[in-house]
Amino acid sequence: MKYKELHRILRKAGMIELSEQRAGHRLWLNPQTGEKFTTSNHLMHEVASGTLKSILRSAGLEKKK
C-alpha cells in the first residue's frame, strides 16, 4: 500500500489531519482516543508492513494484541 492510499483510508475512517507536522511528517489525530500519530509525506512510496500495522493500530483500525 502506498502512503497516498493510506491517507485516503485514514480520512475515510474519520482521522483528522492536523495542520502541524512533526519532524517533517504529517501529524494525525484519532478523535475517539485523542492519540496523535504521524505518517510520511512520501505519497508514492510503499508503506513498510510494520509501519502500516503501527499506524493502523494508532488510528484504531486494527486491534491491539
N, C-alpha and C positions, 0 to 999 in steps of 0.2 A: 504494500500500500504506500502511496506517495503522501507527503505531508499535505498537499492540496486536498486530497480525498479525506484525510483525517480531519482537517479543519472544517470541511463541509459536514462531516458526521457530528463533530462536536457542536457546531452551531445548531444543527437539527435537533440534537439532544437537549438543547437549552443552555449550553455553556455560554458564558459571556466573555468575549474577547475584550480585555482591558486596553486602554489607550497607552498605558505604560509598557515598558519592556524590561526584562531582567537579563543582563549580560548579552544583549543583542538578540534575545529570544522572545517570541510572543508570550505574553502573560495572559492566562485564562483564569476564570473564576467559576467554581461549581456553586451556584446559588443555593443549593439544598444543604450543602455541608459547610460552605464558606471557605473551602480549601482552594488555594491558588496553585497552579502548575504551569509549566512552560512547554512550548513546542518550538521547533526550529523554524526559521524563515526560509529554508531551502525547499520551496514548494515542489520542485520536480525531483527531489531525491527520495529514495526509498526510506521508510522508517524501519530501523532495526527492530527485530522481533521483541527483544527485551524492553526496548524503549517504548514500543507500541503498547505492550502489556502494562507498563508502569503508567503511561498516560491514560489509558482506558480505566485503570483502577482508580486513579486520582479523579477522573471525571465521573466515577460511579457507574460506569458502563460494563464493568467486569467485577465479578465477585472476588472479594479477598479470600485467600486461602487460610 
